[in-house]
Amino acid sequence: MKIKILTDSACDLPQKLLKHIEVIPISLLIDGQTYKDTVDITKKKFYDLIQKAKNFTGTAAPSPYEYLKQYVNENDNVFVFTISAALSSSYNNALMAKNMLKEQFSEKANKVIHVFDSLNASIGQGLIILKLKELIEKKLPQEQVIEQLETYIKETKTFFILDKMDNLIKSGRINKVVGKLISTLNIKLIMGKSDEGEIVLYDKVRGAKNSMNRLLSLIENHGSKLEEKILGIAHYDCLEKAMHLKEKAQQLFPFKDVIITEMGPTIAAYADRGGLLISF
């Protein structure tokens, strides 16, 4: 079974694990200028730019035509992974492109295109792609691959800490007064994804140490069969904090592997410097 893997740029993985994966860029709107993630802007350039930005108006999903171009150019079956449909129109646009392909390119109609709503983002989205690669290596029938992957998607847990509120304030996602008050009081928000892929508040704690301990307790409370799973850690310019979390997690839990990666611009745009996200 030959499969081409596509993902939007909300997916975060170390570069070496992104080999043979086509990334479709999400657009970033900063100070009236549009940048395509992974195309027009590197992580370093983005990190510098967003800190100086006066106005960050958010992100824009790839259009159906951007997905369609990829579908038409591929002869293999295509598996597509998008950020949670609850957070972006990327999933719906990928599905729309699939329908456009059937209507406009009849010779390509027999090609299998399966679009997955990851119900996730960042390293969580990345872990789902790694799971696909694992299932392909087992040479399972395509129907079984899809079925097992859908189960894995539903079971994947994601939590994150927001250390700063600046980008959320700039984008209008959080009230300016509330954001400044949270920062001043050194309150850390522990967020996570719901079963429907929405972002929900799990807890509010005071201080970095308490927030790290709370993340570890969430793994303990929500984790199962951890010896079969990978812990993914994504960070925004706080590698030391990510390494510390990895060390603690390996002491406490039997994960088969732990992966650390930087957040790309699409996710860092909201997480801000010091942000830390885990998936398992």
C-alpha positions in Angstrom: 0.0 0.0 0.0 1.6 3.2 -1.2 0.4 6.3 0.6 1.3 10.0 0.3 1.0 11.9 3.6 -0.1 15.5 3.7 -0.5 17.7 6.8 -1.2 21.4 7.4 1.5 23.3 9.2 -0.2 23.1 12.6 1.7 19.8 12.9 4.9 19.9 14.9 7.6 17.2 14.6 11.4 17.3 14.6 12.6 17.9 11.0 14.1 14.4 10.7 10.6 12.9 11.3 9.0 15.1 8.7 10.8 13.3 5.8 8.4 12.2 3.0 5.6 14.3 4.5 4.2 17.2 2.5 3.3 20.2 4.6 0.6 22.6 3.4 1.1 26.1 4.9 -1.3 27.9 7.1 -1.1 31.7 6.7 -0.1 34.1 9.5 -1.4 37.7 9.5 1.1 40.0 11.2 1.0 43.8 11.0 -1.0 43.7 7.8 1.5 41.3 6.1 0.6 37.7 5.2 3.2 35.0 5.7 2.9 31.3 4.7 4.2 29.0 7.5 7.2 26.9 6.3 7.4 28.9 3.0 7.8 32.6 3.7 8.9 32.4 7.3 11.2 30.3 9.4 10.7 29.6 13.1 13.5 32.0 14.0 12.2 34.8 11.8 8.7 34.3 13.2 9.9 34.3 16.8 11.7 37.6 16.2 8.8 39.1 14.2 5.9 38.3 16.6 7.7 39.8 19.6 7.9 43.2 17.8 4.5 43.0 16.2 1.9 45.7 17.1 -1.0 43.7 15.5 -1.3 40.0 15.2 -4.7 39.2 13.6 -4.4 35.4 13.6 -4.1 32.6 11.1 -5.9 31.5 8.0 -6.3 27.9 6.9 -5.1 26.6 3.5 -7.8 27.1 0.8 -9.5 24.1 -0.9 -7.5 25.0 -4.0 -4.2 24.5 -2.1 -5.3 21.0 -1.1 -6.6 20.3 -4.6 -3.2 21.1 -6.2 -1.6 18.5 -4.0 -4.3 15.9 -4.7 -4.0 16.3 -8.5 -0.2 16.1 -8.5 -0.2 12.8 -6.6 -0.6 9.4 -8.2 -0.6 7.5 -4.9 -3.4 7.2 -2.3 -3.4 10.3 -0.1 -3.9 10.5 3.7 -4.5 14.1 4.9 -4.1 15.3 8.5 -5.5 18.6 9.7 -5.6 20.6 12.9 -8.8 20.0 14.8 -11.9 21.1 12.9 -13.1 22.8 16.1 -10.1 25.2 15.7 -9.8 25.8 12.0 -11.5 25.4 8.6 -8.5 23.4 7.3 -10.3 20.1 7.7 -13.5 21.3 5.8 -11.3 22.8 3.1 -9.4 19.5 2.6 -12.8 17.7 2.3 -14.1 20.3 -0.1 -11.0 19.8 -2.3 -11.6 16.0 -2.3 -15.1 16.6 -3.7 -13.7 19.1 -6.3 -11.2 16.4 -7.5 -14.1 14.0 -8.2 -16.0 16.7 -10.1 -13.2 18.2 -12.1 -10.7 15.3 -12.6 -12.6 12.1 -13.4 -9.4 10.3 -14.3 -8.3 10.7 -10.6 -11.6 9.7 -9.1 -10.5 6.2 -8.2 -7.6 7.4 -6.1 -8.2 7.0 -2.3 -8.1 10.3 -0.4 -8.8 10.0 3.3 -9.0 13.2 5.3 -8.5 12.9 9.1 -9.6 15.5 11.6 -6.8 15.1 14.1 -8.9 16.6 16.9 -5.5 18.0 17.8 -2.7 20.2 16.9 1.1 20.6 17.2 2.9 17.5 18.5 -0.4 15.7 19.0 -1.1 16.0 15.3 2.5 14.8 14.7 2.1 11.7 16.9 -0.9 10.6 14.8 1.2 10.8 11.6 3.9 8.7 13.4 1.2 6.2 14.3 0.2 6.0 10.6 3.8 5.2 9.6 3.9 2.5 12.3 0.7 0.9 10.9 1.9 1.1 7.3 5.1 -0.8 8.3 2.9 -3.6 9.7 1.5 -4.0 6.2 -2.1 -4.0 7.4 -5.0 -3.6 4.9 -5.9 0.0 4.3 -9.3 -0.4 6.0 -7.6 -1.6 9.2 -5.1 1.2 9.1 -7.9 3.8 8.9 -9.9 2.1 11.6 -7.0 1.8 14.0 -5.9 5.4 13.3 -9.3 6.8 14.0 -9.3 5.0 17.4 -5.8 6.4 18.1 -7.0 9.9 17.3 -9.9 9.6 19.7 -7.6 8.3 22.5 -4.8 10.9 22.1 -4.6 13.4 25.0 -3.2 16.9 24.8 -2.5 19.5 27.5 -0.6 22.7 27.5 0.7 25.6 29.7 0.4 29.2 28.6 3.2 31.2 30.2 2.5 34.5 28.6 -0.7 36.1 27.1 0.8 38.7 24.7 0.0 36.9 21.4 -3.5 35.9 22.6 -4.2 39.5 23.6 -2.8 40.8 20.2 -5.0 38.4 18.3 -8.1 39.3 20.3 -8.5 35.8 21.7 -8.4 36.9 25.3 -9.4 40.2 26.9 -6.5 42.5 27.4 -7.2 43.4 31.0 -7.8 39.7 32.0 -4.6 38.7 30.2 -2.5 41.3 32.0 -4.0 40.4 35.3 -3.2 36.7 34.8 0.4 37.5 33.9 0.8 39.9 36.8 -0.4 37.4 39.4 1.9 34.7 37.9 -1.1 32.4 37.2 -0.5 29.6 34.7 -3.4 28.3 32.7 -3.5 24.6 32.2 -5.4 24.0 29.0 -6.2 20.8 27.1 -8.3 19.5 24.3 -11.8 18.0 24.7 -13.0 14.8 23.1 -14.4 17.0 20.3 -11.1 18.7 19.7 -12.0 22.0 21.4 -9.7 23.8 23.8 -10.9 23.7 27.4 -9.5 25.0 30.7 -8.4 22.3 33.1 -6.9 24.2 35.9 -5.3 27.5 37.1 -2.1 27.3 39.2 0.4 29.7 40.7 4.0 29.5 39.5 6.1 27.4 37.1 6.8 24.5 39.5 3.2 24.0 40.3 2.2 24.0 36.6 4.9 21.4 35.8 3.6 19.2 38.6 0.1 19.6 37.4 1.0 18.5 33.9 2.6 15.3 35.3 -0.5 14.6 37.4 -2.6 14.9 34.2 -0.5 12.2 32.5 -1.1 10.0 35.6 -4.9 10.7 35.6 -5.6 10.5 31.9 -2.9 8.1 30.6 -3.4 4.4 29.9 -1.2 1.7 28.3 1.6 4.3 28.4 4.2 1.6 27.7 2.7 1.4 24.1 2.8 5.2 23.6 5.1 8.1 22.8 5.1 11.2 24.9 5.4 14.3 22.6 6.6 17.6 24.1 6.4 20.8 22.0 7.9 24.1 23.4 8.2 27.7 22.3 11.8 28.8 23.1 12.0 26.9 26.5 14.1 23.8 25.7 15.4 23.6 29.3 11.9 23.4 30.7 10.9 20.8 28.1 14.0 18.7 29.0 13.2 18.9 32.6 9.6 17.7 31.9 11.0 14.8 29.8 13.3 13.7 32.6 10.5 13.8 35.2 8.1 11.9 32.9 10.7 9.2 32.2 11.2 8.7 35.9 7.5 8.4 36.6 6.0 6.7 33.5 6.9 3.8 31.1 6.5 5.7 27.8 8.2 3.8 25.0 9.7 7.0 23.8 9.7 10.8 24.4 10.0 13.3 21.6 10.8 17.0 22.1 10.2 19.5 19.3 10.0 23.3 18.8 6.5 24.7 18.1 6.2 26.0 14.6 4.9 29.5 13.8 1.2 28.3 13.4 1.1 27.0 17.0 3.6 29.4 18.6 1.5 32.3 17.3 -1.0 31.6 20.1 1.1 29.8 22.7 3.7 32.6 23.0 7.3 32.3 24.4 7.6 29.8 27.3 4.6 27.8 26.1 4.7 24.1 26.7 2.4 21.4 25.2 2.3 17.6 25.7 0.5 14.8 23.9 0.3 11.1 24.5 
